[in-house]
Amino acid sequence: MPIVGILLYVSLCAFVGYLGRERAVGFAGYFVLSLLLTPLVMALVLLVGAQRNLS
């Protein structure tokens, strides 16, 4: 069961990295930061950053 949780966590981190691939930090940066902080925190950072670019 722990392996499923780890795979889910890494998959979410990869998804956040994929969403951030066009940003200055890029895929690898968002992926590593998601691993360190959490995918939820980095998804919020991406969302706030997208709102700033629209203004």
N, C-alpha and C positions, 0 to 999 in steps of 0.2 A: 504493500500500500504506500509506503513512503516514496517509492520510485515513481508512482503515478503523480504524487504531489510535486515532486521535483521536476518531472517532465512538464507538468502543467505550468509551473512557475517559470521555467526557462522558455516555454512556448509563449507565454504572455510577454516576457521580456523581449523575445524576438519580434513579436508583433508590434510592440512599442518602438523598437528599433526600426522596423519597416516603415512605420508611420513617420518617423523622424529622418528618413533617409535623404530628404531634400533640404534639410536644415544645415546650418553651419557645422554643427557637431557631427552630423552624419549617422549612419546606421550603427557603426561600432560604438560611438560615444553614447548614444541613447541606450544601446543594449547593455553596455557595462554599467552605466548609471542606474538602469533599471534593476540590474542584478544587485547593486549595492544599496539602493534606496528602497525601491519596490516599484513594480510596474504601474501601480495606481498613482503614485506621486509623479512619476515621469509622464504619464498620460495627462495629468492635470497641467504639468509644465507645458506640454505640447498644446493643450487646449488654450491656455492663457497666452502663449506665444502666437497662436493663430489669431486670437482676438486682437492682439496688438498690431498685427500686420494688416488687418482689415481697416483699422482706424486711420 
